Amino acid sequence: MKAFTNVFLAHFKQFTRDKGALFFTFIFPIMLILIFGWVFHDPGAQTFKVGFVDQGSPQSASLITQGLDSITLDKNEKVFEIRKGTVDELLQSLRDGDLAAVIVIPESMDTSIRQGQRTDVQVYYDPSRTSSQQILIPILNQVINGIDRQLQGSSQLIGMEERSIQSRDLRYMDYLLPGILAMSLMFTGVYAGLPIIQQRQAHIIKRLGATPLRRSMLVFGDLTFRMILVLLTAALIVLVGRLAFDVKMVGNWLSFCGLVILGTLVFTSLGYLMAAFVKTEEAFIPIINIITMPMMFLSGTFFEVTNMPSFIEPVVRIMPLTYLGDGFRQIMVAGTPLHSMTTDIAILVGWAVVCLAVTIRFFRWD
């Protein structure tokens, strides 16, 4: 019994001294519960902005708008926010991500209904937005079918024709792979600070401080190595996605490599920034996890940012992973942008410049 007790206590002490094990055993699951619970316990109303075009059938258009207005949530809040305009301008808003769908009422619809002939309402949507496929299209289908039943025709008079604005069908895997790549860059980058702290604790950094080696050269030398490493990792992820799931690269490879390098620069700089202020390995790991876990779940890696409650939007907007994932989706699969590519690059460059400047300013050899 004494031997058993000694072994048990030895394992207990080893476990309690391992800060990483304590974090992932107790703190990490609680973090997941708090993050998802905080974000989704009261997500609010799921509303959609839709474009509406009447090409010359006012009676049919009136029926459709009344049907859309009749769909409400709690507190009589409408599901659809209708915006009227021309086909061209509304389709451009749909491509820019400002609208969830565009509904077009054909010119001959009133006449066709009076003659007992079927006419289809045209619904344009973006299949790269999962909420459009899973929620919006079924609701619109129900509205159209409900109006058709009200007409009490002997056969179906109103139908719905789905039209994708994408030249090819996009699947969830097409959405997921760029997010996984961005997340991989994030983890590879931020953990670049860990060897720096380990070398500092072993007094290796202090010995380097006695040499003519400049702090900037120490940072940029390791940064260059990590950029090459991440380019190889990105190539492997893209290759697996292509071979296993047929995720095709539709954008420019040079732009893709440039964004990989920029993303690596951003998150490696963030890792160095933490290493400039955190003194021990035990303190570094929990801090990095606190930083990376919210980014992983709230920046659109696994599901669309547009599906999140509006109150979380300010947090999402400051996360560099949001912009890196958005940029990868635009380049790799031509997904609907959250922001323009110029905005994505500008935000990432800003993060990189600030993190590197602060790192070089405050980095210490001991």
URURGI-V104462 format. One record per pair of residues at least 4 apart in sequence whose ideal C-beta (glycine too) atoms are under 8 Angstrom apart, sorted by sequence separation. I is the first residue (numbers start at 1). J is the second residue. If there is no record, write none. Layout:
# URURGI-V104462
i=I j=J
i=I j=J
This chain:
# URURGI-V104462
i=1 j=5
i=2 j=6
i=3 j=7
i=4 j=8
i=5 j=9
i=6 j=10
i=7 j=11
i=8 j=12
i=9 j=13
i=10 j=14
i=11 j=15
i=12 j=16
i=13 j=17
i=14 j=18
i=18 j=22
i=19 j=23
i=20 j=24
i=21 j=25
i=22 j=26
i=23 j=27
i=24 j=28
i=25 j=29
i=26 j=30
i=27 j=31
i=28 j=32
i=29 j=33
i=30 j=34
i=31 j=35
i=32 j=36
i=33 j=37
i=34 j=38
i=35 j=39
i=36 j=40
i=37 j=41
i=39 j=43
i=54 j=58
i=57 j=61
i=58 j=62
i=59 j=63
i=60 j=64
i=61 j=65
i=62 j=66
i=63 j=67
i=64 j=68
i=65 j=69
i=66 j=70
i=67 j=71
i=72 j=76
i=73 j=77
i=85 j=89
i=86 j=90
i=87 j=91
i=88 j=92
i=89 j=93
i=90 j=94
i=91 j=95
i=92 j=96
i=94 j=98
i=105 j=109
i=108 j=112
i=109 j=113
i=110 j=114
i=111 j=115
i=113 j=117
i=125 j=129
i=129 j=133
i=130 j=134
i=131 j=135
i=132 j=136
i=133 j=137
i=134 j=138
i=135 j=139
i=136 j=140
i=137 j=141
i=138 j=142
i=139 j=143
i=140 j=144
i=141 j=145
i=142 j=146
i=143 j=147
i=144 j=148
i=145 j=149
i=146 j=150
i=147 j=151
i=153 j=157
i=166 j=170
i=170 j=174
i=171 j=175
i=172 j=176
i=173 j=177
i=175 j=179
i=176 j=180
i=177 j=181
i=178 j=182
i=179 j=183
i=180 j=184
i=181 j=185
i=182 j=186
i=183 j=187
i=184 j=188
i=185 j=189
i=186 j=190
i=187 j=191
i=188 j=192
i=192 j=196
i=193 j=197
i=194 j=198
i=195 j=199
i=196 j=200
i=197 j=201
i=198 j=202
i=200 j=204
i=203 j=207
i=204 j=208
i=205 j=209
i=206 j=210
i=207 j=211
i=209 j=213
i=213 j=217
i=214 j=218
i=215 j=219
i=216 j=220
i=217 j=221
i=218 j=222
i=219 j=223
i=220 j=224
i=221 j=225
i=222 j=226
i=223 j=227
i=224 j=228
i=225 j=229
i=226 j=230
i=227 j=231
i=228 j=232
i=229 j=233
i=230 j=234
i=231 j=235
i=232 j=236
i=233 j=237
i=234 j=238
i=235 j=239
i=236 j=240
i=237 j=241
i=238 j=242
i=239 j=243
i=240 j=244
i=241 j=245
i=242 j=246
i=249 j=253
i=251 j=255
i=252 j=256
i=253 j=257
i=254 j=258
i=255 j=259
i=256 j=260
i=257 j=261
i=258 j=262
i=259 j=263
i=260 j=264
i=261 j=265
i=262 j=266
i=263 j=267
i=264 j=268
i=265 j=269
i=266 j=270
i=267 j=271
i=268 j=272
i=269 j=273
i=270 j=274
i=271 j=275
i=272 j=276
i=273 j=277
i=274 j=278
i=279 j=283
i=280 j=284
i=281 j=285
i=282 j=286
i=283 j=287
i=284 j=288
i=285 j=289
i=286 j=290
i=287 j=291
i=288 j=292
i=289 j=293
i=290 j=294
i=291 j=295
i=292 j=296
i=293 j=297
i=294 j=298
i=295 j=299
i=297 j=301
i=300 j=304
i=303 j=307
i=304 j=308
i=308 j=312
i=312 j=316
i=313 j=317
i=314 j=318
i=315 j=319
i=319 j=323
i=320 j=324
i=321 j=325
i=322 j=326
i=323 j=327
i=324 j=328
i=325 j=329
i=326 j=330
i=327 j=331
i=328 j=332
i=329 j=333
i=330 j=334
i=337 j=341
i=339 j=343
i=340 j=344
i=341 j=345
i=342 j=346
i=343 j=347
i=344 j=348
i=345 j=349
i=346 j=350
i=347 j=351
i=348 j=352
i=349 j=353
i=350 j=354
i=351 j=355
i=352 j=356
i=353 j=357
i=354 j=358
i=355 j=359
i=356 j=360
i=357 j=361
i=358 j=362
i=359 j=363
i=22 j=27
i=23 j=28
i=72 j=77
i=73 j=78
i=85 j=90
i=93 j=98
i=94 j=99
i=112 j=117
i=127 j=132
i=131 j=136
i=132 j=137
i=148 j=153
i=164 j=169
i=170 j=175
i=199 j=204
i=200 j=205
i=208 j=213
i=213 j=218
i=242 j=247
i=251 j=256
i=278 j=283
i=296 j=301
i=297 j=302
i=300 j=305
i=308 j=313
i=317 j=322
i=330 j=335
i=339 j=344
i=15 j=21
i=16 j=22
i=72 j=78
i=73 j=79
i=93 j=99
i=94 j=100
i=112 j=118
i=113 j=119
i=126 j=132
i=127 j=133
i=151 j=157
i=199 j=205
i=200 j=206
i=241 j=247
i=242 j=248
i=278 j=284
i=299 j=305
i=316 j=322
i=329 j=335
i=15 j=22
i=54 j=61
i=71 j=78
i=72 j=79
i=83 j=90
i=94 j=101
i=112 j=119
i=125 j=132
i=151 j=158
i=242 j=249
i=249 j=256
i=298 j=305
i=330 j=337
i=337 j=344
i=71 j=79
i=85 j=93
i=94 j=102
i=125 j=133
i=148 j=156
i=305 j=313
i=308 j=316
i=329 j=337
i=339 j=347
i=52 j=61
i=69 j=78
i=71 j=80
i=90 j=99
i=93 j=102
i=148 j=157
i=196 j=205
i=238 j=247
i=275 j=284
i=278 j=287
i=83 j=93
i=109 j=119
i=148 j=158
i=208 j=218
i=274 j=284
i=298 j=308
i=331 j=341
i=68 j=79
i=69 j=80
i=91 j=102
i=108 j=119
i=125 j=136
i=147 j=158
i=148 j=159
i=238 j=249
i=305 j=316
i=326 j=337
i=330 j=341
i=52 j=64
i=68 j=80
i=90 j=102
i=109 j=121
i=125 j=137
i=326 j=338
i=52 j=65
i=69 j=82
i=106 j=119
i=274 j=287
i=326 j=339
i=68 j=82
i=106 j=120
i=123 j=137
i=144 j=158
i=274 j=288
i=298 j=312
i=327 j=341
i=330 j=344
i=87 j=102
i=106 j=121
i=144 j=159
i=83 j=99
i=105 j=121
i=106 j=122
i=144 j=160
i=300 j=316
i=322 j=338
i=323 j=339
i=65 j=82
i=87 j=104
i=104 j=121
i=123 j=140
i=271 j=288
i=274 j=291
i=298 j=315
i=299 j=316
i=305 j=322
i=327 j=344
i=50 j=68
i=103 j=121
i=104 j=122
i=298 j=316
i=326 j=344
i=327 j=345
i=103 j=122
i=104 j=123
i=141 j=160
i=103 j=123
i=104 j=124
i=140 j=160
i=299 j=319
i=301 j=321
i=323 j=343
i=324 j=344
i=102 j=123
i=103 j=124
i=270 j=291
i=294 j=315
i=298 j=319
i=323 j=344
i=327 j=348
i=101 j=123
i=102 j=124
i=234 j=256
i=299 j=321
i=300 j=322
i=101 j=124
i=102 j=125
i=121 j=144
i=234 j=257
i=299 j=322
i=101 j=125
i=295 j=319
i=301 j=325
i=323 j=347
i=324 j=348
i=100 j=125
i=137 j=162
i=294 j=319
i=295 j=320
i=296 j=321
i=300 j=325
i=323 j=348
i=47 j=73
i=196 j=222
i=231 j=257
i=234 j=260
i=295 j=321
i=299 j=325
i=300 j=326
i=46 j=73
i=195 j=222
i=295 j=322
i=320 j=347
i=45 j=73
i=320 j=348
i=45 j=74
i=97 j=126
i=100 j=129
i=231 j=260
i=47 j=77
i=50 j=80
i=52 j=82
i=54 j=84
i=94 j=124
i=192 j=222
i=230 j=260
i=231 j=261
i=47 j=78
i=48 j=79
i=49 j=80
i=50 j=81
i=51 j=82
i=52 j=83
i=53 j=84
i=94 j=125
i=95 j=126
i=100 j=131
i=101 j=132
i=192 j=223
i=230 j=261
i=320 j=351
i=45 j=77
i=47 j=79
i=48 j=80
i=49 j=81
i=50 j=82
i=51 j=83
i=52 j=84
i=53 j=85
i=55 j=87
i=94 j=126
i=97 j=129
i=100 j=132
i=306 j=338
i=46 j=79
i=47 j=80
i=48 j=81
i=50 j=83
i=51 j=84
i=53 j=86
i=91 j=124
i=230 j=263
i=305 j=338
i=45 j=79
i=47 j=81
i=49 j=83
i=51 j=85
i=53 j=87
i=192 j=226
i=227 j=261
i=230 j=264
i=101 j=136
i=100 j=136
i=101 j=137
i=53 j=90
i=103 j=140
i=116 j=153
i=118 j=155
i=121 j=158
i=123 j=160
i=125 j=162
i=127 j=164
i=189 j=226
i=227 j=264
i=52 j=90
i=113 j=151
i=116 j=154
i=118 j=156
i=119 j=157
i=120 j=158
i=121 j=159
i=123 j=161
i=125 j=163
i=126 j=164
i=128 j=166
i=188 j=226
i=226 j=264
i=227 j=265
i=300 j=338
i=51 j=90
i=64 j=103
i=101 j=140
i=116 j=155
i=118 j=157
i=119 j=158
i=120 j=159
i=121 j=160
i=122 j=161
i=123 j=162
i=124 j=163
i=125 j=164
i=126 j=165
i=127 j=166
i=51 j=91
i=113 j=153
i=117 j=157
i=118 j=158
i=119 j=159
i=120 j=160
i=121 j=161
i=123 j=163
i=124 j=164
i=125 j=165
i=126 j=166
i=64 j=105
i=116 j=157
i=118 j=159
i=120 j=161
i=122 j=163
i=124 j=165
i=188 j=229
i=189 j=230
i=223 j=264
i=227 j=268
i=51 j=93
i=127 j=169
i=128 j=170
i=130 j=172
i=188 j=230
i=223 j=265
i=226 j=268
i=51 j=94
i=127 j=170
i=61 j=105
i=113 j=157
i=60 j=105
i=112 j=157
i=113 j=158
i=130 j=175
i=185 j=230
i=188 j=233
i=223 j=268
i=128 j=174
i=222 j=268
i=223 j=269
i=128 j=175
i=51 j=99
i=57 j=105
i=185 j=233
i=49 j=98
i=50 j=99
i=53 j=102
i=55 j=104
i=57 j=106
i=60 j=109
i=109 j=158
i=184 j=233
i=185 j=234
i=49 j=99
i=50 j=100
i=51 j=101
i=52 j=102
i=53 j=103
i=55 j=105
i=57 j=107
i=60 j=110
i=184 j=234
i=270 j=320
i=49 j=100
i=50 j=101
i=51 j=102
i=52 j=103
i=53 j=104
i=54 j=105
i=55 j=106
i=56 j=107
i=57 j=108
i=59 j=110
i=48 j=100
i=50 j=102
i=51 j=103
i=53 j=105
i=55 j=107
i=56 j=108
i=57 j=109
i=58 j=110
i=48 j=101
i=50 j=103
i=52 j=105
i=57 j=110
i=60 j=113
i=181 j=234
i=184 j=237
i=219 j=272
i=267 j=320
i=57 j=111
i=59 j=113
i=266 j=320
i=181 j=237
i=64 j=121
i=180 j=237
i=181 j=238
i=266 j=324
i=60 j=119
i=79 j=139
i=177 j=237
i=177 j=238
i=263 j=324
i=262 j=324
i=177 j=241
i=259 j=324
i=71 j=139
i=173 j=241
i=177 j=245
i=259 j=327
i=259 j=328
i=95 j=165
i=177 j=247
i=94 j=165
i=71 j=143
i=173 j=245
i=256 j=328
i=259 j=331
i=70 j=143
i=174 j=247
i=91 j=165
i=173 j=247
i=189 j=263
i=68 j=143
i=185 j=260
i=189 j=264
i=200 j=275
i=256 j=331
i=67 j=143
i=188 j=264
i=192 j=268
i=196 j=272
i=255 j=331
i=256 j=332
i=67 j=144
i=186 j=263
i=189 j=266
i=190 j=267
i=194 j=271
i=185 j=263
i=189 j=267
i=190 j=268
i=193 j=271
i=197 j=275
i=64 j=143
i=67 j=146
i=185 j=264
i=188 j=267
i=189 j=268
i=192 j=271
i=193 j=272
i=196 j=275
i=200 j=279
i=201 j=280
i=251 j=330
i=252 j=331
i=64 j=144
i=67 j=147
i=188 j=268
i=189 j=269
i=190 j=270
i=191 j=271
i=192 j=272
i=193 j=273
i=201 j=281
i=251 j=331
i=182 j=263
i=186 j=267
i=189 j=270
i=190 j=271
i=193 j=274
i=194 j=275
i=197 j=278
i=251 j=332
i=270 j=351
i=185 j=267
i=189 j=271
i=193 j=275
i=197 j=279
i=249 j=331
i=250 j=332
i=266 j=348
i=269 j=351
i=273 j=355
i=276 j=358
i=64 j=147
i=192 j=275
i=197 j=280
i=198 j=281
i=249 j=332
i=250 j=333
i=251 j=334
i=262 j=345
i=269 j=352
i=272 j=355
i=276 j=359
i=63 j=147
i=190 j=274
i=197 j=281
i=250 j=334
i=272 j=356
i=275 j=359
i=46 j=131
i=193 j=278
i=247 j=332
i=248 j=333
i=263 j=348
i=266 j=351
i=270 j=355
i=273 j=358
i=277 j=362
i=247 j=333
i=259 j=345
i=262 j=348
i=266 j=352
i=269 j=355
i=273 j=359
i=276 j=362
i=63 j=150
i=194 j=281
i=197 j=284
i=262 j=349
i=265 j=352
i=269 j=356
i=272 j=359
i=276 j=363
i=48 j=136
i=275 j=363
i=276 j=364
i=46 j=135
i=266 j=355
i=194 j=284
i=262 j=352
i=269 j=359
i=193 j=284
i=194 j=285
i=265 j=356
i=272 j=363
i=238 j=332
i=193 j=288
i=191 j=288
i=60 j=158
i=190 j=288
i=190 j=291
i=190 j=292
i=187 j=292
i=186 j=292
i=186 j=295
i=186 j=296
i=183 j=296
i=182 j=299
i=183 j=301
i=182 j=301
i=179 j=300
i=180 j=301
i=179 j=301
i=179 j=302
i=176 j=301
i=176 j=302
i=175 j=304
i=186 j=321
i=219 j=356
i=183 j=321
i=186 j=324
i=182 j=321
i=185 j=324
i=219 j=359
i=219 j=360
i=182 j=324
i=183 j=325
i=182 j=325
i=216 j=360
i=219 j=363
i=215 j=360
i=179 j=325
i=182 j=328
i=178 j=325
i=181 j=328
i=215 j=363
i=179 j=328
i=178 j=328
i=179 j=329
i=215 j=365
i=178 j=329
i=181 j=332
i=178 j=331
i=175 j=329
i=178 j=332
i=177 j=332
i=178 j=333
i=177 j=333
i=209 j=365
i=178 j=335
i=208 j=365
i=209 j=366
i=175 j=333
i=174 j=333
i=206 j=365
i=175 j=335
i=205 j=365
i=206 j=366
i=174 j=335
i=205 j=366
i=170 j=333
i=203 j=366
i=170 j=335
i=200 j=365
i=200 j=366
i=167 j=334
i=166 j=334
i=130 j=303
i=131 j=304
i=130 j=304
i=129 j=304
i=131 j=306
i=131 j=307
i=129 j=306
i=130 j=307
i=128 j=329
i=128 j=333
i=128 j=334
i=128 j=335
i=129 j=336
i=128 j=336
i=97 j=306
i=126 j=336
i=97 j=336
i=96 j=336
i=97 j=337
i=95 j=336
i=96 j=337
i=97 j=338
i=31 j=289
i=35 j=293
i=27 j=286
i=31 j=290
i=35 j=294
i=39 j=298
i=28 j=289
i=32 j=293
i=36 j=297
i=23 j=285
i=27 j=289
i=31 j=293
i=35 j=297
i=19 j=282
i=23 j=286
i=35 j=298
i=20 j=285
i=28 j=293
i=32 j=297
i=43 j=308
i=44 j=309
i=19 j=285
i=23 j=289
i=43 j=309
i=44 j=310
i=19 j=286
i=42 j=309
i=44 j=311
i=39 j=308
i=40 j=309
i=39 j=309
i=39 j=312
